[in-house]
Amino acid sequence: MGNRVICMKKKDVVIRSGGDGSRSKRVNRSQRKLLADEETLHRRALSMAIHQAQGSQRFDGSMSRRVGSTSSRRQTLSDPFANNKQVPEFLESLAVKKFVLVHGEGFGAWCWYKTVASLEESGLFPVTVDLTGSGINMTDANTVSTLEEYSKPLIELIQNLPEEEKVILVGHSTGGACVSYALERFPEKISKAIFICATMVSDGQRPFDVFADELGSAERFMKESQFLIYGNGEDKPATGFMFEKQHMKGLYFNQSSNKDIALSMISMRPVPLGPMMEKLSLTEERYGKGRRFYVQTLDDLALSPDVQEKLVRENSPEAVFKIKGSDHCPFFSKPQSLHKILLEIAQIP
């Protein structure tokens, strides 16, 4: 895209308040209401995850959509952009209002429940997908061997968009590889691509390569890792991997609440290995013309800030945003900061 401007957002996103005591009381009431709303959302997400784990329920569509899409939720959630004067003006300025949220390895659409609720409250249209073998997509992850298979639900969603409609594509962690794959295939349908502590890889690079500093080389991982799954028998190549719970807590959730950790421990599923080891084919004519943005998480133990900085240097997104105090899951640990950044990117002309 030619020369790109890197916009470094060094401060965590905060809602500033000031003025007299009555203003302070209103802010406190608003904060209490927000906490109550988040508690309700979390209870619903946890309940649905438990049902999923027990195999007692199956849903069409994504869990996240069901958690955050009721009419009462739209009326009660607090948002700095949501008031009678700002919302219409804010929405009118946006050419694209639909966000497609793509989860990372082991996660599912359920992980976006806070993001879905806050975007809907701002009058936007978030859509979540469960990649193949993830979330409530009941495909056996051991049978998913290519990035094309893994990304199929996302590709079908984009293919089924109305002819003139575009979306803002958001990918977390290894979901960034699926975003890159979709951007290569449908550059005309993707207005902006946002990579949240994600695998924004170069042409010929594997998603797994991004994690080499933490996990070792792909070759070494395949030979020595204790986390590998052999779905076709131990005499066959590994088909997936899944970290032990204690390991996941340390890597992914070092700043997340115990409630969100509990939700994740119930809901996370094995990761298909094939898509993580596949080299992407990305062209300057298609992928290279896409508008890419990167969100760095500065207290991330799964994908360190140094590695994220390296990704930014090597792949030159249009702008970079940073969230202080966020672990690898800002949708859990810093949901308001993430929300504001998504809105800010949406408003960039």
FIDO-646432 format. One record per residue (C-alpha): residue in one letter; x, y, z. Coordinates in pm, 1 decimal. Layout:
REM residues N
+------+----------+----------+----------+
: code :        x :        y :        z :
+------+----------+----------+----------+
:    A :        X :        Y :        Z :
...
+------+----------+----------+----------+
END
This chain:
REM residues 349
+------+----------+----------+----------+
: code :        x :        y :        z :
+------+----------+----------+----------+
:    M :      0.0 :      0.0 :      0.0 :
:    G :    303.0 :    227.6 :    -31.3 :
:    N :    436.7 :    414.0 :    268.4 :
:    R :    236.1 :    343.4 :    580.0 :
:    V :    203.2 :    564.4 :    883.4 :
:    I :    249.9 :    381.6 :   1213.5 :
:    C :     28.5 :    539.1 :   1476.9 :
:    M :    148.0 :    436.2 :   1822.1 :
:    K :   -115.4 :    456.6 :   2093.2 :
:    K :     95.3 :    437.3 :   2409.6 :
:    K :   -169.6 :    500.1 :   2672.6 :
:    D :   -433.0 :    257.1 :   2778.0 :
:    V :   -778.6 :    368.7 :   2667.8 :
:    V :   -964.1 :    535.8 :   2956.1 :
:    I :  -1288.4 :    725.1 :   3004.7 :
:    R :  -1201.8 :   1063.3 :   3147.3 :
:    S :  -1438.9 :   1232.7 :   3388.1 :
:    G :  -1437.7 :   1556.9 :   3581.8 :
:    G :  -1657.9 :   1833.1 :   3713.6 :
:    D :  -1875.4 :   1851.5 :   4020.4 :
:    G :  -1987.6 :   1589.8 :   4269.6 :
:    S :  -2311.9 :   1511.4 :   4086.5 :
:    R :  -2111.3 :   1419.5 :   3778.4 :
:    S :  -1897.4 :   1187.7 :   3991.0 :
:    K :  -2207.5 :   1020.3 :   4132.8 :
:    R :  -2346.4 :    965.7 :   3784.5 :
:    V :  -2016.7 :    810.8 :   3674.9 :
:    N :  -2015.8 :    582.0 :   3978.8 :
:    R :  -2371.3 :    470.9 :   3908.8 :
:    S :  -2276.7 :    409.8 :   3545.6 :
:    Q :  -1977.8 :    201.6 :   3648.8 :
:    R :  -2188.7 :     -4.7 :   3888.0 :
:    K :  -2444.4 :    -66.9 :   3615.5 :
:    L :  -2169.1 :   -172.2 :   3374.3 :
:    L :  -2032.8 :   -420.0 :   3629.3 :
:    A :  -2380.7 :   -561.2 :   3686.0 :
:    D :  -2434.2 :   -598.1 :   3311.7 :
:    E :  -2099.8 :   -772.4 :   3271.1 :
:    E :  -2187.3 :  -1010.1 :   3555.3 :
:    T :  -2513.8 :  -1102.3 :   3382.2 :
:    L :  -2338.2 :  -1156.9 :   3049.4 :
:    H :  -2075.4 :  -1374.2 :   3210.3 :
:    R :  -2330.5 :  -1591.3 :   3389.3 :
:    R :  -2510.5 :  -1653.0 :   3061.9 :
:    A :  -2187.1 :  -1735.0 :   2878.8 :
:    L :  -2071.4 :  -1969.3 :   3154.8 :
:    S :  -2407.0 :  -2145.3 :   3169.7 :
:    M :  -2409.8 :  -2201.0 :   2794.1 :
:    A :  -2050.2 :  -2322.6 :   2799.6 :
:    I :  -2134.5 :  -2577.8 :   3068.4 :
:    H :  -2424.9 :  -2703.8 :   2860.9 :
:    Q :  -2194.7 :  -2727.2 :   2560.6 :
:    A :  -1932.6 :  -2923.7 :   2755.7 :
:    Q :  -2197.0 :  -3163.4 :   2882.0 :
:    G :  -2333.2 :  -3215.5 :   2532.8 :
:    S :  -2684.2 :  -3130.9 :   2646.1 :
:    Q :  -2742.6 :  -2841.5 :   2403.8 :
:    R :  -2658.0 :  -2756.6 :   2043.9 :
:    F :  -2714.4 :  -2415.7 :   1894.9 :
:    D :  -2737.6 :  -2288.6 :   1540.2 :
:    G :  -2516.3 :  -1984.8 :   1498.8 :
:    S :  -2265.6 :  -1863.6 :   1752.5 :
:    M :  -2283.9 :  -1862.2 :   2127.9 :
:    S :  -2155.4 :  -1506.9 :   2144.6 :
:    R :  -2444.7 :  -1377.5 :   1938.5 :
:    R :  -2694.0 :  -1534.5 :   2178.2 :
:    V :  -2520.1 :  -1401.0 :   2485.6 :
:    G :  -2510.4 :  -1038.7 :   2378.5 :
:    S :  -2801.9 :   -973.5 :   2148.6 :
:    T :  -3115.2 :   -927.1 :   2360.2 :
:    S :  -3310.7 :   -602.6 :   2337.9 :
:    S :  -3280.3 :   -539.4 :   2711.9 :
:    R :  -2901.5 :   -565.7 :   2682.3 :
:    R :  -2898.7 :   -291.9 :   2422.8 :
:    Q :  -3086.0 :    -61.9 :   2659.3 :
:    T :  -2877.8 :   -113.0 :   2972.1 :
:    L :  -2510.3 :   -147.6 :   2873.8 :
:    S :  -2303.8 :    167.8 :   2925.1 :
:    D :  -2079.7 :    302.6 :   2651.0 :
:    P :  -1896.4 :    635.7 :   2616.7 :
:    F :  -2019.7 :    675.4 :   2259.3 :
:    A :  -2379.8 :    584.8 :   2333.8 :
:    N :  -2596.1 :    884.9 :   2408.2 :
:    N :  -2877.4 :   1056.5 :   2225.5 :
:    K :  -2656.4 :   1305.2 :   2043.8 :
:    Q :  -2344.8 :   1103.7 :   1968.4 :
:    V :  -2477.0 :    771.6 :   1842.1 :
:    P :  -2657.5 :    892.8 :   1525.1 :
:    E :  -2364.0 :   1119.5 :   1431.5 :
:    F :  -2115.3 :    844.4 :   1506.3 :
:    L :  -2304.0 :    586.1 :   1300.1 :
:    E :  -2360.3 :    820.6 :   1009.8 :
:    S :  -1985.8 :    867.9 :    976.2 :
:    L :  -1923.7 :    495.4 :    927.4 :
:    A :  -1927.6 :    345.2 :    580.8 :
:    V :  -1898.4 :     -9.0 :    722.9 :
:    K :  -2083.6 :   -111.3 :   1037.2 :
:    K :  -2049.1 :   -491.5 :   1036.3 :
:    F :  -1764.0 :   -653.1 :   1228.8 :
:    V :  -1675.7 :  -1018.7 :   1176.0 :
:    L :  -1494.1 :  -1150.9 :   1483.9 :
:    V :  -1258.0 :  -1446.7 :   1434.7 :
:    H :  -1130.6 :  -1634.0 :   1740.3 :
:    G :   -782.5 :  -1776.4 :   1791.8 :
:    E :   -649.4 :  -2123.6 :   1866.0 :
:    G :   -857.8 :  -2329.1 :   2106.0 :
:    F :  -1119.1 :  -2058.6 :   2147.9 :
:    G :  -1460.1 :  -2021.6 :   1985.0 :
:    A :  -1716.0 :  -1754.1 :   1911.2 :
:    W :  -1801.4 :  -1758.4 :   2283.7 :
:    C :  -1482.7 :  -1566.4 :   2372.5 :
:    W :  -1618.5 :  -1247.1 :   2213.0 :
:    Y :  -1923.6 :  -1216.7 :   2440.0 :
:    K :  -1818.7 :   -882.6 :   2593.3 :
:    T :  -1710.7 :   -740.4 :   2257.6 :
:    V :  -2036.9 :   -843.5 :   2092.4 :
:    A :  -2241.1 :   -674.6 :   2363.9 :
:    S :  -2044.9 :   -348.9 :   2356.9 :
:    L :  -2043.8 :   -322.0 :   1976.9 :
:    E :  -2416.9 :   -385.8 :   1960.5 :
:    E :  -2474.5 :   -122.8 :   2227.1 :
:    S :  -2286.1 :    124.7 :   2006.9 :
:    G :  -2528.4 :     50.0 :   1723.5 :
:    L :  -2289.7 :   -169.1 :   1524.8 :
:    F :  -2337.3 :   -521.7 :   1389.4 :
:    P :  -2091.2 :   -781.1 :   1520.6 :
:    V :  -2097.0 :  -1131.5 :   1376.5 :
:    T :  -1900.3 :  -1421.8 :   1521.4 :
:    V :  -1793.6 :  -1750.8 :   1365.9 :
:    D :  -1678.3 :  -2083.6 :   1502.6 :
:    L :  -1392.4 :  -2204.2 :   1286.7 :
:    T :  -1399.4 :  -2570.1 :   1187.5 :
:    G :  -1352.5 :  -2792.0 :   1490.9 :
:    S :  -1388.9 :  -2499.5 :   1730.9 :
:    G :  -1657.1 :  -2370.3 :   1965.4 :
:    I :  -1986.1 :  -2536.0 :   1881.5 :
:    N :  -1872.5 :  -2649.4 :   1537.4 :
:    M :  -1873.9 :  -3019.7 :   1614.3 :
:    T :  -1619.9 :  -3127.3 :   1351.3 :
:    D :  -1345.0 :  -3337.5 :   1505.6 :
:    A :  -1039.1 :  -3108.8 :   1515.4 :
:    N :   -819.9 :  -3411.0 :   1435.4 :
:    T :   -973.6 :  -3424.7 :   1086.3 :
:    V :   -892.2 :  -3060.3 :   1001.1 :
:    S :   -564.1 :  -3063.4 :    810.8 :
:    T :   -555.9 :  -2741.0 :    604.9 :
:    L :   -611.6 :  -2371.2 :    658.0 :
:    E :   -880.5 :  -2385.0 :    389.0 :
:    E :  -1077.6 :  -2641.8 :    590.3 :
:    Y :  -1021.4 :  -2455.3 :    916.6 :
:    S :  -1136.5 :  -2123.5 :    768.5 :
:    K :  -1438.6 :  -2265.6 :    584.0 :
:    P :  -1708.5 :  -2111.3 :    812.6 :
:    L :  -1546.0 :  -1768.9 :    772.9 :
:    I :  -1510.7 :  -1803.1 :    397.2 :
:    E :  -1873.7 :  -1911.1 :    360.5 :
:    L :  -1987.6 :  -1613.6 :    567.1 :
:    I :  -1797.8 :  -1372.1 :    341.6 :
:    Q :  -1915.4 :  -1545.7 :     24.6 :
:    N :  -2277.6 :  -1509.4 :    135.2 :
:    L :  -2257.6 :  -1134.4 :    197.9 :
:    P :  -2472.9 :   -917.3 :    -28.2 :
:    E :  -2284.8 :   -811.8 :   -339.0 :
:    E :  -2210.6 :   -453.7 :   -231.5 :
:    E :  -2157.7 :   -518.3 :    140.0 :
:    K :  -1817.5 :   -495.4 :    305.3 :
:    V :  -1708.6 :   -593.9 :    655.6 :
:    I :  -1439.0 :   -513.5 :    907.4 :
:    L :  -1258.9 :   -839.4 :    979.9 :
:    V :  -1111.3 :   -886.3 :   1329.3 :
:    G :   -878.4 :  -1176.0 :   1413.1 :
:    H :   -731.7 :  -1282.0 :   1747.1 :
:    S :   -406.9 :  -1478.8 :   1785.8 :
:    T :   -383.4 :  -1752.7 :   1519.5 :
:    G :   -718.8 :  -1632.8 :   1388.8 :
:    G :   -502.0 :  -1371.0 :   1220.8 :
:    A :   -393.3 :  -1636.8 :    971.3 :
:    C :   -758.4 :  -1693.9 :    878.3 :
:    V :   -802.0 :  -1318.0 :    837.4 :
:    S :   -498.5 :  -1306.5 :    606.3 :
:    Y :   -631.8 :  -1602.7 :    409.9 :
:    A :   -970.7 :  -1432.5 :    370.1 :
:    L :   -808.3 :  -1101.9 :    273.7 :
:    E :   -613.1 :  -1276.5 :     -1.0 :
:    R :   -931.7 :  -1436.6 :   -135.1 :
:    F :  -1178.2 :  -1149.3 :    -92.2 :
:    P :   -994.6 :   -815.1 :    -76.8 :
:    E :  -1296.0 :   -642.5 :   -229.6 :
:    K :  -1523.7 :   -755.1 :     56.7 :
:    I :  -1300.1 :   -657.1 :    348.4 :
:    S :  -1292.9 :   -287.9 :    432.0 :
:    K :  -1033.3 :   -324.0 :    707.8 :
:    A :   -853.0 :   -613.0 :    873.8 :
:    I :   -769.5 :   -583.3 :   1244.0 :
:    F :   -512.6 :   -817.1 :   1399.5 :
:    I :   -539.1 :   -843.5 :   1780.0 :
:    C :   -209.1 :   -983.2 :   1916.2 :
:    A :   -241.9 :  -1199.0 :   1608.6 :
:    T :    -37.9 :  -1393.5 :   1356.1 :
:    M :     -2.3 :  -1128.1 :   1088.0 :
:    V :    233.1 :  -1339.6 :    878.2 :
:    S :    426.7 :  -1275.3 :    559.9 :
:    D :    399.4 :  -1468.3 :    234.7 :
:    G :    540.3 :  -1818.5 :    281.1 :
:    Q :    527.2 :  -1804.7 :    661.2 :
:    R :    339.1 :  -2045.4 :    888.5 :
:    P :    111.8 :  -1924.0 :   1171.3 :
:    F :    313.1 :  -2139.7 :   1411.2 :
:    D :    635.3 :  -1956.9 :   1319.2 :
:    V :    512.8 :  -1649.9 :   1506.6 :
:    F :    520.7 :  -1844.9 :   1834.2 :
:    A :    867.8 :  -1989.9 :   1780.8 :
:    D :   1023.2 :  -1775.4 :   2055.7 :
:    E :    780.1 :  -1918.3 :   2311.8 :
:    L :    735.7 :  -2274.3 :   2180.2 :
:    G :   1052.1 :  -2342.1 :   1983.3 :
:    S :   1075.6 :  -2418.0 :   1612.9 :
:    A :    795.6 :  -2604.4 :   1438.4 :
:    E :   1026.2 :  -2899.2 :   1378.5 :
:    R :   1126.0 :  -2920.7 :   1743.1 :
:    F :    765.8 :  -2879.9 :   1859.4 :
:    M :    654.4 :  -3167.2 :   1636.8 :
:    K :    923.3 :  -3395.2 :   1779.2 :
:    E :    930.1 :  -3306.4 :   2147.0 :
:    S :    611.5 :  -3132.8 :   2259.2 :
:    Q :    413.9 :  -3300.8 :   2535.0 :
:    F :     98.9 :  -3120.0 :   2419.0 :
:    L :     56.3 :  -3301.2 :   2087.0 :
:    I :   -253.2 :  -3507.9 :   2006.8 :
:    Y :   -232.2 :  -3816.6 :   1784.5 :
:    G :   -586.6 :  -3854.5 :   1656.8 :
:    N :   -491.6 :  -4123.6 :   1405.9 :
:    G :   -270.6 :  -4323.4 :   1640.0 :
:    E :     71.5 :  -4263.1 :   1789.8 :
:    D :    243.2 :  -4422.5 :   1490.0 :
:    K :     94.6 :  -4149.6 :   1266.0 :
:    P :    176.0 :  -3777.2 :   1247.7 :
:    A :     25.3 :  -3555.9 :   1518.3 :
:    T :   -313.2 :  -3406.5 :   1433.0 :
:    G :   -358.9 :  -3142.4 :   1701.8 :
:    F :   -238.1 :  -2997.4 :   2027.7 :
:    M :   -378.3 :  -2862.1 :   2350.9 :
:    F :   -196.9 :  -2709.4 :   2644.9 :
:    E :   -262.6 :  -2829.5 :   2997.3 :
:    K :   -496.5 :  -2608.1 :   3195.6 :
:    Q :   -230.3 :  -2467.0 :   3424.2 :
:    H :    -11.1 :  -2391.5 :   3124.9 :
:    M :   -297.2 :  -2212.4 :   2949.1 :
:    K :   -369.3 :  -2000.8 :   3254.6 :
:    G :    -12.3 :  -1877.9 :   3262.6 :
:    L :     16.3 :  -1816.5 :   2889.0 :
:    Y :   -319.2 :  -1666.4 :   2800.4 :
:    F :   -493.9 :  -1533.6 :   3110.3 :
:    N :   -238.6 :  -1366.0 :   3338.9 :
:    Q :   -456.0 :  -1052.1 :   3361.9 :
:    S :   -802.0 :  -1204.0 :   3311.5 :
:    S :  -1062.9 :  -1257.4 :   3582.5 :
:    N :  -1114.2 :  -1595.9 :   3745.1 :
:    K :  -1464.0 :  -1606.6 :   3594.3 :
:    D :  -1336.4 :  -1568.8 :   3240.1 :
:    I :  -1063.1 :  -1822.4 :   3307.0 :
:    A :  -1328.0 :  -2067.4 :   3429.7 :
:    L :  -1535.7 :  -2004.6 :   3117.9 :
:    S :  -1231.2 :  -2070.9 :   2900.4 :
:    M :  -1128.8 :  -2387.5 :   3081.9 :
:    I :  -1475.4 :  -2530.0 :   3017.8 :
:    S :  -1500.8 :  -2415.2 :   2657.8 :
:    M :  -1157.3 :  -2441.8 :   2495.2 :
:    R :  -1098.8 :  -2726.7 :   2253.9 :
:    P :   -794.0 :  -2892.0 :   2092.5 :
:    V :   -627.1 :  -2698.8 :   1811.0 :
:    P :   -594.7 :  -2865.3 :   1467.5 :
:    L :   -224.1 :  -2879.9 :   1391.8 :
:    G :   -230.7 :  -2879.7 :   1010.7 :
:    P :   -356.1 :  -2521.7 :    965.1 :
:    M :    -96.4 :  -2392.5 :   1213.3 :
:    M :    186.8 :  -2554.0 :   1014.9 :
:    E :     69.4 :  -2448.2 :    668.7 :
:    K :    261.9 :  -2181.5 :    480.2 :
:    L :     39.3 :  -1901.6 :    356.2 :
:    S :     48.4 :  -1782.0 :     -2.4 :
:    L :    -12.5 :  -1406.1 :      3.5 :
:    T :     20.0 :  -1173.3 :   -296.5 :
:    E :     89.8 :   -803.6 :   -310.3 :
:    E :   -188.0 :   -764.9 :   -568.3 :
:    R :   -459.7 :   -892.9 :   -334.2 :
:    Y :   -353.7 :   -926.9 :     30.9 :
:    G :   -104.8 :   -642.0 :     -7.5 :
:    K :   -374.5 :   -393.5 :   -104.7 :
:    G :   -581.6 :   -460.6 :    208.8 :
:    R :   -597.8 :   -209.9 :    493.2 :
:    R :   -442.0 :   -376.8 :    796.5 :
:    F :   -431.5 :   -256.7 :   1158.1 :
:    Y :   -256.7 :   -413.9 :   1455.0 :
:    V :   -349.6 :   -412.7 :   1825.2 :
:    Q :    -61.8 :   -493.1 :   2058.5 :
:    T :   -114.2 :   -635.1 :   2408.4 :
:    L :    162.9 :   -521.9 :   2639.1 :
:    D :    134.3 :   -776.0 :   2922.7 :
:    D :    106.8 :  -1075.7 :   2690.8 :
:    L :    290.8 :  -1395.7 :   2787.5 :
:    A :    172.5 :  -1604.1 :   2490.1 :
:    L :    287.9 :  -1363.7 :   2218.9 :
:    S :    535.7 :  -1128.5 :   2380.7 :
:    P :    535.5 :   -752.8 :   2309.1 :
:    D :    877.6 :   -794.8 :   2144.7 :
:    V :    742.6 :  -1055.6 :   1904.0 :
:    Q :    440.4 :   -837.8 :   1828.5 :
:    E :    672.5 :   -544.0 :   1763.2 :
:    K :    869.8 :   -761.5 :   1522.2 :
:    L :    549.4 :   -854.9 :   1337.2 :
:    V :    463.7 :   -488.0 :   1301.0 :
:    R :    810.5 :   -401.0 :   1168.0 :
:    E :    808.9 :   -683.5 :    916.1 :
:    N :    451.5 :   -645.9 :    790.9 :
:    S :    383.9 :   -269.0 :    807.4 :
:    P :     17.3 :   -228.7 :    907.2 :
:    E :   -148.0 :    103.4 :    841.2 :
:    A :   -164.0 :    184.9 :   1212.9 :
:    V :    -75.6 :     26.2 :   1545.4 :
:    F :   -261.5 :     51.0 :   1877.1 :
:    K :   -135.2 :    -66.1 :   2216.6 :
:    I :   -327.5 :   -179.4 :   2523.5 :
:    K :   -146.8 :   -158.0 :   2856.2 :
:    G :   -221.6 :   -422.5 :   3117.1 :
:    S :   -370.0 :   -667.0 :   2867.3 :
:    D :   -280.9 :  -1034.5 :   2851.5 :
:    H :   -325.0 :  -1240.6 :   2535.7 :
:    C :   -703.5 :  -1205.1 :   2567.3 :
:    P :   -793.9 :   -833.9 :   2571.2 :
:    F :  -1159.1 :   -922.7 :   2512.2 :
:    F :  -1145.5 :  -1056.3 :   2870.3 :
:    S :   -880.3 :   -849.4 :   3048.1 :
:    K :   -935.5 :   -508.8 :   2880.4 :
:    P :  -1273.1 :   -521.1 :   2702.8 :
:    Q :  -1345.1 :   -147.0 :   2723.5 :
:    S :  -1002.4 :    -55.6 :   2588.2 :
:    L :  -1043.5 :   -300.8 :   2302.4 :
:    H :  -1392.4 :   -169.0 :   2230.0 :
:    K :  -1274.4 :    188.1 :   2200.8 :
:    I :   -989.8 :     90.3 :   1968.9 :
:    L :  -1229.7 :   -100.3 :   1740.9 :
:    L :  -1452.3 :    205.6 :   1722.4 :
:    E :  -1155.4 :    429.5 :   1650.9 :
:    I :  -1034.8 :    207.5 :   1366.9 :
:    A :  -1386.6 :    189.5 :   1224.5 :
:    Q :  -1390.8 :    570.2 :   1201.3 :
:    I :  -1059.0 :    601.5 :   1014.8 :
:    P :  -1147.3 :    724.1 :    662.3 :
+------+----------+----------+----------+
END
